[in-house]
Structure formats: structure tokens, C-alpha cells
């Protein structure tokens, strides 16, 4: 079953939950690269994260990566523990 793509503006209406596994450690290199691509090249990343209604995907620019969150435009945050994957 394909993963539904949502607009970043919809993220605030979703109930984001932890992924089955905490992938934040293994995704750290991709997180750093996504932030660099967003800040230096305005390139987007495809972020897959977990919600109460199943995995969702968003195609957006990563502005910052903190200890616990990915920060997107308009002060939207996705918890690192909810991340399933990141692609470019």
C-alpha cells in the first residue's frame, strides 16, 4: 500500500507518534544532509514519519535539526522518534 503524501501545512492536524523503531540515530547523516540541502540549495527532502492513521510522507525543505525535532517552514516540527526514512 503506498504511503500518502501530505502537504506540510497538514502536519499540525496529524497525531504524530513514534515509529516502531527509533531511527533517529541511523538517520543522523541523512538529517544533516537534508538540513544542508535545505539551507544551502533550497532543495527538498522527502520525509516519511509515523502517525496514528499510518505512515505519511511530506516533500519539503528542512530548515533545522535539533536534538528532538526536524524544523520545517512556518514553525512546523516533526519529532525525530517518529521518522521512518528520509530521501532526497
C-alpha positions in Angstrom: 0.0 0.0 0.0 1.5 3.4 -1.0 2.2 5.9 1.7 0.0 9.0 1.5 1.8 12.3 0.7 0.6 15.3 2.8 1.3 19.0 2.5 3.5 20.4 5.3 0.6 22.6 6.3 -1.4 19.5 7.2 1.2 18.2 9.6 -0.2 20.2 12.5 -3.5 18.4 12.2 -2.0 14.9 12.3 -1.3 12.9 15.5 2.3 12.1 15.1 3.5 9.0 17.1 6.9 7.3 17.5 8.0 4.9 14.7 8.1 1.2 15.5 11.9 1.7 15.9 13.8 4.9 16.8 15.6 5.5 13.6 16.9 9.0 14.6 20.5 7.6 15.2 20.7 5.8 11.9 19.2 8.7 10.0 21.5 11.3 11.6 23.7 11.6 8.4 20.6 12.0 6.2 19.2 14.5 8.7 22.4 16.6 8.5 22.4 16.3 4.7 18.7 17.3 4.4 19.4 20.4 6.6 22.4 21.3 4.4 20.4 20.8 1.2 17.6 23.0 2.5 19.8 25.8 3.8 22.4 26.0 1.0 20.5 24.8 -2.0 16.8 25.2 -1.1 16.4 21.6 -2.1 13.6 19.5 -0.7 13.7 16.2 1.2 11.1 13.5 1.3 10.4 12.8 5.0 8.4 9.7 6.0 7.0 9.7 9.5 4.5 7.8 11.6 1.0 8.9 12.6 -1.9 7.3 14.4 -3.5 6.7 11.0 -0.4 5.2 9.5 2.8 6.5 7.8 2.7 9.8 6.0 5.2 11.4 3.6 6.0 15.1 3.1 8.2 16.7 0.4 9.6 19.8 2.0 12.7 21.9 2.9 14.3 21.1 6.2 15.3 24.3 8.0 16.9 22.9 11.1 17.5 19.7 13.0 17.5 19.9 16.8 18.1 17.2 19.4 14.5 16.1 19.2 12.9 17.6 16.1 13.2 18.4 12.4 12.1 22.0 11.9 10.3 22.9 8.7 9.0 26.3 7.4 6.2 28.1 9.4 7.5 26.6 12.7 6.4 23.1 11.9 8.2 20.4 13.9 8.4 16.6 13.3 9.7 14.5 16.2 12.9 12.6 15.3 11.5 9.5 17.0 8.6 9.4 14.5 10.9 9.3 11.5 10.8 6.2 9.3 13.0 7.5 6.4 14.4 10.5 4.6 15.1 10.6 0.8 16.4 13.3 -1.5 
